[in-house]
């Protein structure tokens, strides 16, 4: 290969590299623009907002046996956007890809018992918190347990890979050191743990308060259960959106407050949890 051909090949390679880098830059620019754009005008024009969710997350958003999508967040989102004449369109997504789906604008919101965390705040904007959640100890009243220390020598059930399991290991002095063999029984689902609790095979469960409130409400004898709040830090649920959607955030925050003011939020809480105690939004004083 002579020098002239080598020079031409080198120039072509450099040209292709420049085009490639330019393309990467354009894609990055488009992604950044998508994340910083205020999309309220477009949502209002199409009269539809696309909400990403995990449709197996009882009781926030899940499917009944007939396939109908129901849940606390389903009712709440519909009520929020009804005030603006906008239809809430729910899109089941891979929960591990939720932030990517939002960034790529395949969805407008993440709304499904979505917890505010420092890590998420770096890339996501959140609505005002609307619900408090925390890990609680659920026992049968017949056991006479009304504190974490009351589980001394007793068997505790925890869901595998749950936040409760993580907190149990991170803060052993709060509960783990009290239980039998300092080791909980691990369950794939809270349903199975409830079955063992009712059968007396375990004496307590460490579980999310939003789950326990829902399940206990739907048990045959709700009054037979004792719920104990220990020292674990709580967490807040909010709606996730792109950082540029400042108008959308204002609209959601305003509607949530109006729902509290007119009593609709309280009705939704009562429907799904039998209480309004977990709500972080209270009616404004007149």
C-alpha positions in Angstrom: 0.0 0.0 0.0 1.6 3.3 -1.1 1.7 6.4 1.0 -1.1 8.1 -0.9 -3.6 5.3 -0.1 -2.5 5.2 3.5 -3.1 8.9 3.8 -6.6 8.6 2.3 -7.5 5.7 4.6 -6.2 7.7 7.6 -8.3 10.7 6.6 -11.4 8.6 6.2 -10.9 7.0 9.6 -10.6 10.4 11.2 -13.7 11.6 9.4 -15.7 8.6 10.6 -14.5 9.1 14.2 -15.5 12.8 14.1 -19.0 11.9 12.9 -19.3 9.2 15.6 -18.3 11.6 18.3 -20.7 14.2 16.9 -23.5 11.7 17.0 -22.8 10.8 20.6 -22.8 14.4 21.5 -26.2 14.9 19.7 -27.7 12.0 21.6 -26.4 13.3 24.9 -27.8 16.7 24.0 -31.2 15.3 23.1 -31.3 13.3 26.4 -30.4 16.3 28.4 -33.0 18.4 26.6 -35.6 15.8 27.3 -34.8 15.8 31.0 -34.9 19.6 31.3 -37.9 20.3 29.1 -41.2 21.5 30.7 -43.8 19.1 29.1 -47.0 20.4 30.7 -48.2 22.1 27.6 -47.8 18.9 25.5 -49.6 16.8 28.2 -52.4 19.3 28.4 -52.8 19.4 24.6 -53.0 15.6 24.3 -55.2 15.4 27.4 -53.3 12.3 28.6 -50.4 11.6 31.0 -48.5 8.4 30.9 -47.7 6.9 34.3 -45.2 4.1 34.7 -45.8 1.5 37.4 -45.2 -2.1 38.6 -48.6 -3.6 38.3 -47.9 -6.3 40.9 -47.4 -3.8 43.8 -50.3 -4.4 46.2 -52.0 -2.3 47.3 -50.6 0.7 45.4 -51.1 -0.6 41.9 -52.0 -4.2 41.0 -54.3 -6.4 38.9 -57.4 -8.2 40.2 -58.1 -11.7 39.1 -60.1 -10.4 36.1 -57.1 -8.3 35.0 -58.4 -5.0 36.0 -55.8 -2.5 37.2 -56.6 -1.2 40.7 -54.9 0.3 43.7 -54.4 3.3 45.9 -52.1 5.1 43.5 -54.4 4.3 40.6 -57.3 6.1 42.4 -55.1 8.9 43.5 -53.6 9.6 40.1 -57.0 9.6 38.4 -58.4 12.0 41.0 -55.4 14.4 40.6 -55.6 14.7 36.8 -59.4 14.7 36.7 -59.2 18.2 37.9 -57.4 19.2 34.7 -59.4 17.2 32.3 -56.5 14.9 31.7 -56.7 11.1 31.5 -54.2 9.0 33.5 -52.8 6.3 31.3 -51.0 3.6 33.3 -48.1 1.8 31.6 -46.6 -1.3 33.3 -42.8 -1.1 33.1 -39.8 -3.1 34.2 -39.3 -1.5 37.6 -35.5 -1.7 37.4 -35.7 0.5 34.3 -38.1 3.1 35.7 -35.7 6.1 35.7 -34.5 5.2 32.1 -38.1 5.0 30.9 -38.7 8.4 32.4 -35.5 9.9 30.9 -36.4 8.5 27.5 -39.9 10.0 27.7 -41.7 6.7 27.2 -43.5 7.7 30.5 -44.2 11.1 32.0 -44.3 10.0 35.7 -43.3 7.2 38.1 -46.2 6.8 40.5 -46.3 3.5 42.4 -45.3 3.7 46.1 -42.1 5.5 44.9 -39.8 6.3 47.8 -37.8 9.5 48.0 -34.1 8.7 48.5 -30.9 10.9 48.3 -29.7 8.8 45.3 -33.0 9.4 43.3 -33.0 13.1 44.1 -29.8 13.5 42.1 -31.7 12.5 38.9 -35.4 12.8 39.6 -37.7 15.6 40.7 -40.4 14.7 43.2 -43.9 15.9 44.0 -44.6 16.8 47.6 -44.7 13.6 49.7 -48.2 12.2 50.0 -47.8 9.1 52.1 -45.7 7.9 55.1 -44.4 4.4 55.2 -42.2 2.6 57.7 -41.3 -0.8 58.9 -43.6 -2.1 61.6 -43.9 -5.2 63.8 -47.2 -7.1 63.3 -48.2 -9.7 65.9 -51.3 -11.3 67.2 -52.8 -9.6 70.2 -53.1 -12.9 71.9 -49.2 -13.0 72.1 -49.2 -9.9 74.3 -46.3 -8.3 72.4 -46.4 -4.5 72.3 -42.7 -3.6 71.8 -39.7 -4.8 69.8 -38.2 -6.1 73.1 -41.3 -8.2 73.5 -40.0 -10.4 70.7 -37.2 -11.8 72.9 -36.7 -15.5 72.1 -39.6 -15.5 69.6 -39.7 -16.1 65.9 -39.8 -13.3 63.4 -40.8 -13.4 59.8 -39.3 -11.1 57.2 -39.7 -10.9 53.4 -36.5 -11.7 51.4 -34.7 -8.7 50.0 -37.2 -6.3 51.6 -36.3 -3.0 53.2 -37.3 -4.6 56.4 -34.7 -7.3 56.0 -32.0 -4.7 55.3 -32.9 -2.6 58.3 -32.9 -5.6 60.5 -29.3 -6.3 59.5 -28.2 -2.7 59.6 -29.6 -2.0 63.1 -29.5 -5.4 64.9 -29.8 -3.9 68.4 -33.3 -2.6 67.6 -34.9 -6.0 66.9 -32.6 -8.7 65.5 -30.7 -9.3 68.7 -34.0 -10.0 70.5 -35.4 -12.7 68.3 -34.8 -16.5 68.4 -31.3 -17.3 67.3 -30.9 -13.7 66.2 -32.1 -15.0 62.8 -35.5 -14.3 61.1 -37.5 -16.7 59.0 -37.4 -15.5 55.4 -40.4 -15.5 53.1 -40.9 -14.9 49.4 -44.2 -13.0 50.1 -46.0 -11.3 52.9 -49.0 -13.6 52.2 -47.1 -16.7 53.3 -45.8 -14.9 56.3 -49.3 -13.9 57.3 -50.4 -17.5 57.0 -47.6 -18.6 59.4 -48.4 -15.8 61.8 -52.1 -16.8 61.9 -51.0 -20.5 62.4 -48.7 -19.6 65.3 -45.5 -20.8 63.4 -44.0 -17.3 63.8 -44.9 -14.7 66.5 -44.2 -11.5 64.6 -43.6 -10.0 61.1 -41.5 -7.0 60.1 -43.4 -5.5 57.3 -44.1 -2.2 55.4 -46.9 -0.3 57.1 -48.7 0.3 53.8 -48.8 -3.5 53.2 -49.8 -4.4 56.8 -52.6 -1.8 56.8 -54.1 -3.2 53.6 -53.7 -6.9 54.5 -55.0 -6.5 58.0 -58.0 -4.6 56.8 -58.9 -7.5 54.6 -58.4 -10.3 57.1 -61.4 -12.0 58.7 -60.6 -10.5 62.2 -58.6 -7.3 61.8 -58.9 -6.5 65.6 -56.9 -9.6 66.4 -53.7 -8.0 65.2 -51.3 -5.7 67.0 -49.1 -3.2 65.1 -46.0 -1.9 66.8 -43.9 1.0 65.5 -40.2 0.7 66.6 -37.2 2.9 66.1 -36.6 2.4 62.3 -36.6 5.6 60.3 -39.7 6.2 58.1 -39.8 6.8 54.4 -42.1 8.9 52.2 -43.8 8.1 49.0 -44.0 10.8 46.2 -44.5 11.1 42.5 -41.3 11.0 40.4 -40.8 13.2 37.3 -38.1 14.7 35.1 -36.4 17.7 36.6 -37.6 20.0 33.9 -41.3 19.4 34.6 -41.7 22.2 37.1 -45.2 23.0 35.9 -46.3 19.4 36.1 -45.0 19.3 39.7 -46.9 22.4 40.6 -50.1 21.0 39.1 -49.7 17.7 41.0 -48.9 19.4 44.3 -51.8 21.8 44.0 -54.3 19.0 43.1 -53.1 16.8 46.0 -53.8 19.7 48.4 -57.2 20.3 46.9 -58.1 16.6 47.3 -57.2 16.9 50.9 -59.2 20.1 51.3 -62.4 18.6 49.9 -62.1 15.2 51.6 -61.4 13.1 48.5 -57.9 12.2 49.7 -59.3 11.0 53.0 -61.9 8.8 51.2 -59.2 7.1 49.1 -57.1 6.5 52.2 -60.1 5.0 54.0 -60.9 2.8 51.0 -57.5 1.2 50.8 -56.1 1.4 54.4 -59.1 2.0 56.6 -57.4 5.0 58.0 -56.1 8.5 57.1 -53.2 8.3 59.5 -50.6 7.6 56.9 -51.4 10.6 54.8 -48.8 13.4 54.8 -51.2 16.0 53.3 -53.7 17.5 55.6 -56.6 19.9 54.8 -55.7 23.6 54.9 -57.2 25.6 57.7 -59.8 28.1 56.4 
